[in-house]
């Protein structure tokens, strides 16, 4: 296992969510972009010494506002997010690099999106005919698997796990690509005959592996055309796809907001609800219910592919 070592500062440049990002912590499996000089949108710095939120007794610290957030992950790192533009990181002693990355580019990045007024959905997404189709749902419901299945038949990957939703000047919802890499379990990797690159975590999330997508979406903002809310139905052996709208669709989007704790602690319910209402009113939303064992990933892919081709947007 590799402990994080940031004694020598090396910075890496990426384009994430359309933002020029410079990070002291490298992203596994994501190619760096061309350096943007000093003109960056998001700056991620590893800060030496003791963090300002350190407590002798340890414990969890979570503080959130529109301009300033603090997140402590015991044994991993303290994170400080400032005005949606800067993230400061104080790694814990003997913390593993990949474990820091899991939280930095998960809940911490989602916090940065919230501060910027971007709606981070718990979703994986592909490009379908120029527009984005997203699969939202709780952890373990199959978002990454269905994205990987569709990617294997030439749908381009936009993101895996977090979809940062924004609205253009015409109030239409869309997104920039985020992490165009897949995190899959061994059974999905074997089924698709893929080659894993390395484990996602070193002490956490060790059962998942990073996999390079067959093809990835262009680095541009694209309109979101469809949302599929994935659910497991323990009482049925079949799959059903039903259109949802109104309060039902809004409720699903609220429930699938990544790192909702920010909304709760910052008191930004009204703005968040307005974003969810606007998204639900503009995008065709479907609820997909299936048995956990339904036909394997390939059969579910066939059902979703047929629906993508035939159902109205």
N, C-alpha and C positions, 0 to 999 in steps of 0.2 A: 504493500500500500504506500502511496506517495503523500507525505505530509506537504501542506502548502508552504512554499518558500518564496517570500517576496522581498528578500533582503536586497536583491538587485532589481531595480525598477525597470521593467520592460513594458511598453504599452502596445496595445493591439487595436487596430482600427476596424470597425464593422459598420454596416448599414443595417439597422434594426428598426422596424416600424417606420422606415423612411427617414430615420434620424441618424446623422453621423455620430457614431458612438466611439469613444476612446476609453479603453479599459485596461487596468493593470492586471486583470484576471483574464486569461485566455478562455475562449469558448471552445469546448470540445466539438470537433466535427463541423465547425462553421468556418469557411474560408474568410480570412481578413479582406477588407476592401482597401482601395487605394487611400493612403493617408490624406486627410483633408487639411493639413497644416494646422493652424491654431483655431480654425473655424469648425468647432464641433458643437453638436446639439446636446449630447449627454456625455458627462465625464464621470468615470468610475475610478476611484482612487483607493488604494490600500494605504491606510494611515498607520504609522508606527505608534507604539506606546499604548497606554491604557485608554479605553474609550470613555467618553464623558458620561455614558449611561452605565458603566460598570458598577456593580454592587458587590460588596464583600460576601454577601450571603447567596449570590447567584439568583436564580429565578428568572421568570419570563417578564420582559418589558415590552409593552406595545403602546405606542402613542402615535396618533394620527391627526393631521389637519391638512388643509389644502396647500400649505406651504412647507410643512415640516413633519416628517415621520421618523420614528425610531422603532426598529424591530430587533429583538434579541432572540437568537436561536441558541439555546444552551449547548455548549460544547462545539459549536460551529463558528459563529461570528456575531458581532454587533453590526447593524446596518443603520445608516442615517441617510434619509432621502430628503433633498432640499429643492423645493420649488419645481419639481418635475424635471430638473436639469442636472442634478449632481447626486451621486451616490458615494458615500464614504463607508469603508469596510474596515473593521478591526477583527481580524481572524483570531479565533481562540487558540490557545496553545495546543499543538499537535493535531489541529484540525486538518482534514484531508481536502485537497484542492477540489475534487469533484463534488464533495458534499457541500462545500461553500457555493459552488456553481449552481447546484440544485435550487438553493434558496435565493441566490442573487438574481437568477434569471427566471425565477418563479414568482413567489409572493412579493419580493422586493421590486422586481420590474413591474409587476401589476400595480403596486403602490405608486410607482413613478407615473404609470399611465393614468391612474385615478387623479393624481395631482394635476395632470395636464388636461383633464376633462375628457380623456379617452375611456371608452367602456371596454375593459378586458373580459371577454367571455371565456369560460372554461370550454375550449373547443379546439378541434383540429379541422383543417379546411383544405379544399382542393379548388383548382380552377376548372370550371365547366363552361365551355363555349365563350370564354372571355370574362365571365363573371365568377364570383366566389360562391361555392356551396360549403356550408359549415355544419359540422356535427358536434352538438353540445351535449353535455351530460356529466354525471358524477364520475369520479375516478373508478376505473375498472369496468366501465360499461361498454367499452369497445371503440372509443373515438379514434385512437391511434391505429387500431387494427383495420377499421373500415377505410381510413385515409390511406393506409399502406396497400390495402387490397385494390382500391381505385387507382392509386399511383402505379401499381403493377400493370394496369391496362391503359396507361398513358394519360391519366388525369394528373396535372402538375400539382405538386405540394406547395401550399401557401404557408402553413404553420402547423405545428403539433403542440397541443395543450393550451396555448393562449392565443386568442384572436383579438387584436386591438382594434375596436370599431370606432370609426370617426365619421363625421358627416361633412359633405362638401358644401359649396355655396348654395346649391339647390336643395339642401337638406336631405340628400340621398345618402344612405349608409354604405360604407365600404371599408376597406382595410389595406394596409401595406403588409407585405410578408414580414414574419417575425423569425422564428427559428425553423429554417427549412431543413430539418433533420427529424428522423423518426425514433421514438423510444418504444421498443417492442419486447414482448416476452419470447422465450425460446420457441413455444409452440407456433406462434405466428411467423417467426423467422423461418422455421422448418417448412411450414405449409407453403410459404411463398418462395422457398429456395433462395433466401437472401443471405448475405454475408454480414454478420455483425462486426462492428469495428472495435468496440470496447464496452465494458459495463458502464451504466449511467452513473452509479455511485461507487464509493469505495467502502463505506460502512452502511450507507443508506441506499435504497432502491437497487440493490445488487442483482435482483432477479430480472431486471430489464437491461437491454443493450441498445446502444446507438446504431442506427442503420442509415446509410446514405440513401436518399430518395432516388428513384430511377430518373425523375425529372422534377425540376422545381420551377415555380412561377417566377415571372420577371419581377424585378425590383421596382414595382410601380403600384400606385393605388388603384384598386379595382372595386367595382360596385358589388355588394353582397346581394345575391339573387334568391338564395334559398337557405333555410335553416332546418335541420333535422334534430329534434330532441330525442336522444336515444334513451330507452328505458328497458329494463329486464322485467319480463312478466313471468312470475313463477308458476302461474296457474294455466298457462297456455303452451301448446307445442308448435304454434304457428307464429308468423310475423304479420303485423298489421301496420299500415301507414295511414294516418288520418290527418287532415288539415285542421289546424287550430288557429284561433284568432282572438282578438279582443283581450279581455282580462286573463283568459287562459294562457295565451301566448306571452303576455307581459309577465305573468307570474313565473312562467318557465325561464324567461330571460333573467329575472331578478334572482331566481334560485341558482342559475348557472353563471352568475357573475364571479369572476375569479377574485379571490381575496376580499370577500364581502366585508370582512372585519374592518377594512378601511372605511366603508360607508357607515358602518355602525358607530365607530369611534370618532369619526370626523363630523358626524351629524349631517352628511350631505345626501340625505334621503330624497329630497325634492328634485335635485338636479339629476340624480341617478335614475329615479323613476321616470322623469321626462325623457331621458335617453332611451330607456327600455320601451316606453310607449311609442316614441318616434320610430325606433327600429322595428317593432312589431307591426306598425301600421304600414311600413314600406316594403317588408320582405315576406314572401310566402313561407309560412312556418308549418312544419309537419311533426307529429309525434310518431316515433317508431317504437313499437313494442314487440319484443321477441323473447323467446325462451333462451336461457343462457346457453343451452346446447343446440340451438336451432341450426342445423345443417352446416355448421362450420363457417368460417369466414368467406369462403368462395361462394357458397349459396346465398349468404346475406348480400355479398357484393352484387350478385345477379339481380336480386330483388331491388336493391337501391339503384343500380344502373338502369334497369327498366323504368323505374319511377322517374329518374332524372330525364329520360328521353321522352316520356309520355305525359307526365303530369304538368299542368299549366303553372307558370310562375306568377 
